[in-house]
Amino acid sequence: MSAGGKSAGRDPSPAGLYVALAGLTTRGRSFLAAGLAAAVCSFVLGQADLLRVGLMLAALPLVCVAVVYRTRHQVAGSRRLDPGRVPAASEARVQLRIDNVSRLPTGVLMLQDRVPYVLGPRPRFVLDRVEPGGRREVSYRVRSDLRGRYPLGPLQLRLADPFGMCELTRAFSGYDTLTVVPRAEPLPAVRLSGEAAGYGDGRYRSLALAGEDDVIPRGYRHGDDLRRVHWRSTARHGELMVRREEQPRRARCTVLLDTRRTAHRGAGPDSPFEWAVSGAASTAVHLLERGYSVRLLTDTGSSVPGHDGAGGHASAHDSADAAGLLLDTLAVVEHSDGAGFSRAHDVLRQGNEGLLVAFVGELNEEQATLLARLRQRSGVAVAFVLDGAAWARGAAGTDPGPLEERLRLLRDAGWAALPVAPGMALPELWRQADQYRAHHSGVSAPGAANGGWQ
């Protein structure tokens, strides 16, 4: 939730006064013209009373201009956005508030908020007279099927005097940003097995005490259990020493997203690239909820969290904040002009990943070979390869020749590689990949029968 908008100050320059005079309505211009005409006729005809009438007619719209011009800076506007981050195709509520901080009542106000066209039509509201110190609140909803960051504002307000002589349009300086993140689908709540025992729980523990001779003691602290006192170390150090507790370690996962422009065909919310972005978001959120430390990596070598691929993984201690960071990044990820996965390979070879999940587009033989080598640095590697020809036609059933060759190359390197055609759901593919991995690894997992990742 956020707030935006400020009370704008009056422009004291002659240009500001000229803008105010330009705000005269047809009625105001008519009164001014009639007053000037009456004043001229009074001189021609020598009628002093007619001069008084003309001055009154001309003065009325000018006084209205002065009143409206003076009260411009005494009307404050604010905006509240709830929530500030929404999944694609979901609605957010925008609440606008106008406060009359002057000592004079306002006339009829027309309120308008500027929003991008993808969020819907520009909202307009008509507000009745606002008493001194009063406020008015209105709200509207926005929705977008396309992810991204969209500015809301500035808020525009049209002020009018009670006689309808003058109308002024002004814009507040504040604005807010609505972040539309890719939709994250819920995935089956099952276990993943990696190279180290305990990956299925999203974490594993390394014992500090491997044996009586390998104990790593530390100094006694108030509240430590006396049953953990290590007497041999106590005698050696001359102070009370205790055995260390088991140290928790988090399982790590890298979600690799292929953003190459040449690897994805089409655009829009139903394009293969948007499916891959949504799949990366679903995987990251699912694994964070299960205790994994997750990193988002693209083919360009950039990773989140981190700078230029040098950062670590999003901590699982606060999965909500970590998920928000990754989703905000995926909300604005765009196509890259890269040609392969060499930069991603350079990042991955710096460490040993426990789990690697890749969402990739169309592959040629060279790119598939480089992607296959990434498996050597990962305990478990899963690849969802988009069938570009099928997406271009909008249905499955195309010639599987080249795609099957790329999949076979990945599978020979140890990947659980599956093709993705239009209409396929990620949760079902998630189960199929586990069944494939469990079958080819020779591991009979308890959840294999029901299609779960084990």
GUNURO-489911 format. One record per residue: residue in one letter; x, y, z of N, C-alpha, C in turn. Coordinates in steps of 0.02 Angstrom, whole numbers, plus 50000, padded with zeros to 5 digits. Each point is the difference from the previous one (the first is absolute). Last residue first. Example, Ala and Ser with C-alpha at 12.3 -4.5 7.8 and 13.67 -1.06 7.14 Angstrom:
<pts>
S506424988850354500425005950003499615005550037 A500154971449996499555005950000500455006050000 
</pts>
This chain:
<pts>
Q505094815749699500274996850061500755001050001 W497515009049879500735000550000500264997150064 G497664991249898500325005450036500755000049991 G498074984749921500245005349956500365005550036 N499054979050087499505005249991500275005949962 A501384981250042499364997049977499475005349988 A502135005250092500034998949928499354997349974 G500715005750233499505003949964500004998849926 P501544989050153499324998750022499485003749960 A502304992849881499795004750052499294998750021 S502124987549879499284999050007499775004250058 V502175000949824499765001250068499264999150001 G501534999549806499944993750035499765000750071 S500345016349816500524999750052499974993550039 H498445005249826500664999349970500565000050051 H497705002650069500064993949960500714998949974 A499445019850119499994994250045500094993549961 R499825020049877500624999950038500044993950045 Y498005003749878500554998549955500664999350039 Q498115006950117499944993049981500564997949953 D499875022550061500214995950057499964992649982 A499235015449842500725000550006500254995750058 Q497685002149969500304995949949500765000150004 R498755014150144499944992950018500344995549949 W499925022849952500414999150060499984992750022 L498595007049827500684999149977500484998850058 E497805005350053500034993449971500694998549973 P499605021650089499974994950052500044992949972 L499965018849845500634998750034499944994850056 A498465000349776500025003250066500654998150035 M499205002249726500274995850053500055003950065 G499305009449785499484996850038500254995550056 P501615004649792499455004350024499474995950037 A502414989550008499575002249945499445004450028 V502564989150073499425003850022499635002549939 P501904978950077499765005249953499385003350028 L502074989050148499324998949975499825005449950 A502204987850153499795004949951499334998249971 A501874994950197499314997849991499685005349956 W502724994250005499435004550011499344996049997 G502304991649959499724999450067499425004650015 A501294995949790500435003550048499734999850071 D498784990949817500634996250004500485003050050 R498015011449950499884994250042500614995650007 L500055018949855499965002050070499914994050046 L499994996049770500665002550019500015002150073 R497954993949903500424994150010500705002050023 L498505016949939499814997050064500434993950015 R500275010549793500255004350053499844997150068 E499154988849812500724999550001500305004250056 E497705001449959500174993750033500764999050003 L499165018649881499905000750072500204993750037 P500044999949761500535004150030499935000750076 G498244986549895500684998149985500545004250033 P497434999549997500415000050060500734998849987 D497765011249868500564995349988500475000150060 T497565007150061500455001849946500554994849994 G498105001850164499944995449943500445001949942 A498745016750191500524994849998499914995949936 A499275026350016499784993450021500594995249995 G500075023149929499495000550051499744993350023 R501805007649841499374997649971499435000450050 A502155006550069499865004149941499344998049967 W500844987650182499725006450022499845004449940 A501054979649958499324998850024499685006550023 A502245000549932499574998749943499284998950022 G501685002950167499865006149962499534998949942 D500384987850237499964997849931499795006049957 L501324999650244499405002049964500064997849927 V501054989750233500205002849935499385001549959 F500914995150262499375000549964500155003749935 A501584985950191499935004949947499314999449968 V501644992750232499364999249965499945005549949 A501894987150180499895005149948499364998349962 V501574994350240499424998249961499875005749952 G502025001550110499804993450025499414997349960 S501875017149896499384999850038499844992950022 R501785007949851500085004050060499394999650045 Q500144989349786500574997450038500105003750065 R498365006449832499784994550044500574997550043 L500275015849821499825003150065499794994750050 R500484995049770500595000150044499845003250067 A498374999549825500104993350029500584999950048 L499565019549874499524999150055500084993350033 L501285004349811500235004250055499534999350060 T499374989049802500614996950027500265004050060 A498175008549880499804994150039500614996650030 Q500355018049854499725002450063499794994150044 E500804995049784500535003150041499745002250067 E498474991449840500444994850026500555002950045 N497785013949990500364996749946500494995150032 L497565009950101500724998750005500274997349934 E497735014650124500264995749946500764999650004 G499105007250227499635000349937500304995349949 V499964998450283500375002149941499554999949939 F500284997650282499455001249954500315003149938 A500944984750228500105004549943499365000449959 V501164992450254499384999749961500055005249945 L501644986650195499985004749944499374998749960 L501304994050255499444999049955500025005449948 G501794998150153499644994050019499444998449951 E502395013049948499305001050015499664993450018 N502585010950006499644993749988499275000950021 G501855019349903499774996450059499624993849980 Q501015014949842500335002650060499804996350063 R499114996949774500604996150014500375002450061 L498035011049914499854993750033500634996050017 V500145020749878499755001250068499914993450037 D500654999549774500545002850040499785001250072 H498404992849842500464994650016500575002550044 A498495015549912499694996250054500444994350022 R500705012249816500055004150061499684996550058 S499864989649788500695000150024500075004150064 F498064993149847500004999550072500715000350029 G498885011449760500134993550032500015000550075 A499645018549844499954994549952500094993250033 G499035027050070500514994950004499874994349952 D498745020950057500274999049933500554994749999 S497715002950167500715001949992500214998649928 H497495005350134500414996049955500715002749999 E498685005450222499875000849928500454995349960 V498915005450269500514996849958499795000349927 V498825008350204500275004549950500524996849956 A498824988550178499485004449973500265004449944 L501394985350131499674996749944499455004449970 T501135007850192500474999449944499674997049939 D498775001150199500095006849973500494999949941 L499684979950117499425001749959500055007049971 L501674992650151500044996349937499415001749954 L500045009750215500575002249962500044996649932 G498354992950154499855006649973500575002849957 A500314979750117499554999149943499825006749968 A501285000550195500394997249945499574999049938 D498955007250198500435005349972500404997449941 A498704984250113499565005149971500415005549968 S501044982250122499814998249932499565005249967 D501824998550193499425004249991499774999149928 H501714986450068499775001750067499395004549997 A501354991549813499354996850014499755001750069 S501645014149818499974996250062499304997250011 A501295004649765499515003250043499904995750061 H502374998949880499314997849990499555003950046 G502355010549911499814993550025499284998349984 G501735016249849499654999650063499824993050020 A501065009049795500474998550054499654999050066 G499125006449772500104992850010500444998350058 D499385022649944500384997049945500174992750013 H499065008650206500175004949949500454996749949 G497974991350193500705000649980500095005049945 P497844982550080500355006150018500725000049976 V499144994149833499675003350055499904995050056 S501625003749757499644995950048499705004450054 S501244999149731499765004050056499584995650046 G500924992649789500454999550056499805004150059 T498864995649782500495005449996500514999750057 D498094985349980500534998149954500535005349993 T498694998950232499815000449930500584998049956 L499094995650271500555001149954499745000249929 L499265000050282499755000649932500585002049955 R499834986650250500305005249959499704999749931 V499474990450272499885000049928500365005949968 S499774982550227500295006549982500045000249924 Y498194984850150500595000649957500255007249999 G497974990850114500625000850037500625000549958 R497594998649938500224993650026500685000450033 E498955018649892499534997950052500224993550032 L501225008049816500115004250058499544998150058 L499714989249793500604997650035500175004450060 H498165006249862499884993350029500604997750041 V500155020249877499575000750059499894993350034 A501255000049799500355003650053499585000650063 T499024990249807500524995750029500355003550058 S498405012149875499684994650038500514995750035 A500785016949854499715002950061499684994550043 A500844993849790500555001850045499745002850065 G498434995649832500274993850028500575001350047 S499085018149883499534997750051500254993550032 V501235008249820500075004650057499544997850057 A499834988249798500644998550034500095004550060 W498155003849863499914993650035500644998450038 E500045018649863499625001550061499874993550038 F501064998049793500445003450047499645001550065 P498794990549817500434995250036500475003350050 S497635011949945500614998249963500424995150039 D497875012250055499974992949983500624997649962 P499645023250071499944995850060499994992649986 G501305016149826499365000250033499964995150058 A501474997049765499985004750056499304999850030 G501814984549817499385003150020500085004650060 R501794980949975499595002949947499375003150029 H502674993150085499295000350015499635003549944 A502394997250009499774993550025499254999850011 T501395019349933499944995349945499724993250021 R500465017450159499465002249955499884994949944 R500954994250248500235001649933499415001649954 T500134993250244499685006249977500215001849929 D499894978850195500265001649934499625006149973 L500504990650259499495002449953500355002249935 L500434984350240500305002949940499455001849951 V500354995250276499504999949947500295003849941 T501094986850226500055005349950499464999049947 C500534992250275499704998749935500125006149956 R500744986850255500035005549953499704998049933 A499854993450284500104997549932499945005949952 R500815002950257499445000449953500184996949933 R500784995650267500235002549936499424999649950 P500554999050290499574999249941500315003149939 Q501134988850225499975006249961499564999049938 E500204988650261499994998649929499895006649962 E501105003350234499404996849975500084998649926 R502105000550174499585004249957499384996149979 R501324995950235499984997849930499545004749961 V501335009150218499434995849982500054998149927 M501615009750228499884999549928499414995449987 L501365015050211499464995549983499865000449925 E502475004550089499355003150008499474995249974 G502364995549987499955003250064499365003950011 H500914985749812499985007249993499955003650067 R500094975749986500555002549958500015007749999 A498264988350115500644999250035500575002949960 T497895000049900499995004450058500664999750037 S499614985349823500185006749977500005005050057 R499304978350052500694999749978500245006849975 W497734997050065500465000650057500734999749978 H497645008649894500534995449978500585000750049 V497185005150008500685001950020500504994749978 R497545000149980500415000949941500715002150018 R498244997250160500134993449973500435000449937 L499165019250115500604997350030500164993149974 D498715020249869499864993850035500654997150027 D499675026749959500184993849966499844993950045 G499755023550067499424996649972500164993649964 H501855018650018499464999450049499384997049966 R502374993349905499595006050003499434998950048 Y502644989149933499344999450031499655006750001 G501854993749809499935002050070499294999550025 R500774983449807499995007350008499915001550074 P500854977549825499655003150056500005007649996 I500214977549842500195007049994499635003850055 V500774972449947499565005050029500295007049990 D500794976849937499915005449952499575005650026 D500544979450118500645002949983499935006049953 E498114987350072500315002650060500665003549985 G498225000149805500264994750043500355003250058 A498835012749843500014993949960500254994150041 L498935025650033500304994650040499964993649959 A499135019149910500635002550023500364994750040 L498184996049800500134999650071500695002950016 S498195006049805500664997050007500175000250074 R497595000749846500395001950058500674996549998 Y497975009149816500324994350031500445002550055 R497785007449818500565001750044500314993750024 G498065000149864500215006749987500585002150043 D498954978349984499705004350049500195007349988 G500894982849864499284999649994499645004450049 Y502364996950000499785005049952499245000049993 G501414984950137499615005350030499785005349952 A502214986149954499414997750035499655005850032 A501435003749780500094999350072499364997750031 E500095003449768500594996150014500094998750074 G497535004449933500605002349967500594995750019 S497095000549995500624997050024500585002549960 L497375008950076500504999549948500624996850029 R497185000150065500715000850017500444999249938 V497375010250021500364993750004500735001350011 A497625012549948500415000350061500324993250011 P499135012249762499904994550049500495000550058 L499385022949883500294993749977499904994650053 P498825025349921500194995550054500244993349971 E500255023649866499554994450010500234995750059 A500335026849928500354994150025499494994550014 R500165023549835499604995750043500384993750018 P501185024249948499734994049967499624995650049 V500065026250051500484994649997499704994049963 V499705027950027499624994049980500514994449989 T499935025050133500414994649974499564994049987 L499695028250026499694993450008500454994949967 T500395026150102500184994949951499664993450018 D499585028850040500154993550029500164995149943 Y500035029050048499754994349962500224993650035 G499865029950028500124993250023499724994749953 S499785024649978500684997649984500104992650018 F497675013249913500414999250060500664996849981 A498375015749843500264993250011500415000150064 R497845015549878500664999750030500194992750012 T498065018049873500244993150007500715000150026 L497735017550004500724999249995500184992650010 E497795018549942500214993150015500754999449989 C497855020050029500704998249987500124992750020 M497825010750013500355004849958500694997649979 G498084990950147500184996949937500355004749952 F499225003150236499615002949945500164996949933 P501154993750207499284998550006499575002749944 D502554993649944499695004450049499254998650004 A502004981849937499515004649971499715004450056 L502174980749931499665004250049499535004849964 R501324975149956499715005949967499585003850050 L502164981350005499405002750032499785006149962 Q501764976349993499795006349971499335002150029 L502284983050058499295001350009499835006949972 P502134985549905499775003950057499245001049999 G500504977949978500055007050014500395003749946 L500444974950052499335002650009500075007450019 P501654979849870499905006050042499275002050003 Y501154975049965499595005049969499925006050046 R501494975649942499915005350050499665005949965 G499844972249941500385006149991499895004850058 R498664977749859500435001850057500385006449984 L497564993349899500715000249984500405002050062 D497624999349991500204993249984500754999549985 S498535017950162500414999149941500154992649990 R498375020150146500154993049987500424999649936 V498725017750204500414999149940500184992749994 R498035017350133500404994049996500384999749934 Y498935020550179499914996349937500474994050001 S498845021750172500464994549985499834996949933 V499695023550182499734995849947500514994549986 E499405021750190500374994049982499634996149946 R500225026450132499604995349960500454994249980 R499875021850198500354995449956499504995749962 G500275025650154499694993749985500424995749953 G500365023350085500244994750044499704993249985 P498585018849902500675001450027500214994650051 E498304991749814500005005250051500715001350025 V499144991149756500364997650059500055005850050 R498314992549778500335005250039500314997150063 D499664981549823499605005850018500425004950040 L500974982649813499905001050071499595006250013 V500634980849796499745006750013499835000550074 F501774983649840499495000750052499805007350005 R501484980049838499795006950011499435000150050 P502124982549886499435001250045499865007550009 R501054985349788500205005150048499415001750045 P500224975349887499855007049982500205004850056 G501404977449994499295001549992499895007349982 L502144988150025499644999050063499265001649995 V501595002949821499944992950012499634998650066 Y500555022449925499424997249966499914992550014 P501135016850181500164997249934499404996449970 V499555020450166500224993150005500194997549931 R499225023550155500324997649939500274992950011 D497855014150112500654997150014500284997149935 Q498055019750088500234995249949500694997550018 L497665016050088500624996650018500174994849947 M498455023750042500064994049959500694997150011 L498245017350146500664997849980499954993949955 V498445022650096499994993249975500704998349974 G500195018850167499434998649957500014992649981 T501005009450236500144999249929499354999449961 P500505013750241499754993849969500204999849926 L501485012750190499445001149955499774993349971 R501925003350141499445002550039499385001249958 S501984980749952499915007350001499415001850043 V500834977749937500365002850058499945007650003 N498834976749891499965007249993500305003250062 D500384974949879499905003950061499985007449982 I499754973749879500085007249989499835003550065 R500704973449906499725004450051500175007249985 L499904972449890500195007049993499665004250054 Q500704972549944499565004650035500295007049996 V500154974249873500325006550008499495004750032 R500484971749966499535005450015500395006450012 A500404976049848500245004150055499525005850009 E499974973649872499815007050008500345003150061 S500744979149817499675001450064499905007550008 A501194988649817499284998649995499645000850066 A502564997550033499685001749936499284997550000 P501025005250239500144995449944499645002349938 V500795017950187499464995349986500234995249945 R500795021350183500264994649957499454994949991 G499615019150132500465002949952500304994949953 P497464998150112500714999850020500435003249946 D498705014050045499964994050041499774994149958 L500755028550012499984994149956500024993750042 R499415028350016500204994050037499874994049956 R500285029249989499814993749970500244994350043 S499395029150006500434994250018499714993849968 G499865029950006499784993549976500484994550020 A499135027750060500514994850003499704993449977 V499625028449990499664993649990500534994649995 Q500495023450013499684998250063499564993749993 H501205012549825500494996850042499714997750067 R498635011249836500314994249969500464996350049 T498645021050029499874993850037500334993949970 R500155022149900500265000450068499924993450038 Y499105002549783500735000249996500315000050069 V497665001749983500234993349982500754999649997 V499085021150043499834995450055500254993049984 A500245016749835500455001250057499864995250057 V498584999449812500674997749982500485000850058 C497865008850027499984992750002500684997049981 V499735023149979500024998250071499994992450008 L499745008449786500685001250023500084998350073 P497854998849897500434994549980500735000950023 L498495017950059499794993550028500444994249976 A500205023149921500364998450062499834993050025 A498945009749807500694998249986500374997850063 L497765007750018500014993949958500714997749986 M499685020250118499794994350040500024993549960 L500485020349891500544998250046499814994050043 G498365008649855500544996849963500584997950045 V498205012350092499784993349981500564996249965 R500375022550049499994996050062499804992849985 L499915015549825500694998450018500034995850062 L497935008549930500204994349958500734998150014 D499135019050105499714993950029500204993949960 A500615021649922500414997950056499734993550031 Q499835010649748499574997350052500444997250056 G500505009849769500035004450058499544997850056 L500574990049777499335002750012499995004850059 V502044989349936499725002649938499345003550012 F501094989350179500385005849979499705003149937 S499034980350081499885005450048500395006349981 C500304979949877499375003449983499865005850048 V501854986150044500125004049939499385004049982 A499834984950179500435005650018500135004549940 A498804980049966499595004950036500425006150020 A501114981949900499565003349951499575005350034 L501344986650136500415004649961499585003749949 G498934983450126500205005650042500415005149963 A499374980049892499425004450010500185006050043 A501644983449969499875003649937499425004850007 L500474985950182500545004949990499895004049937 F498504982650045499915005450049500545005349990 S500194980749869499425003949980499885005950047 R501694984450050500205004349944499415004449977 G499564984050168500445005350025500225004749944 R498714981349943499605004750039500445005850024 T501044982349892499615003949952499585005250036 T502104993450138499524996149963499645004449949 L502555002850107499325002649998499554995649957 G502454997950043499514995350026499305002550002 A501975012649938499824995549946499494994850023 L500945014850156499535003649957499774995649942 A501644991250143499375000750036499485003649957 V502194998049918499664993549998499335000450035 Y501355018850011499744999349933499644993349992 L501145004450199499395003949997499684999549931 G502074989650032499494996750039499345003749999 A501885009649898499764994449960499454996250038 P501165017950106499475002249953499734994349957 S500984993050238500265003249940499425002549957 P499924986850210499935007250006500225003749937 D498924974950066500535002949958499935007650001 R499224981750195499775004549947500595003049964 G500104975150119500015007150014499755004249941 A499314973950079500445003949956499945007450015 S499694976450144499665006249985500475004449960 K500224973349981500155005550046499575005949980 G500434971249957499645006149986500135005250052 G500044972650043500325004649954499575006149990 A500454974550145499645006249994500385004649954 S499704971450056500425005949995499565006049992 M500184971150053499575005950000500445006150000 
</pts>
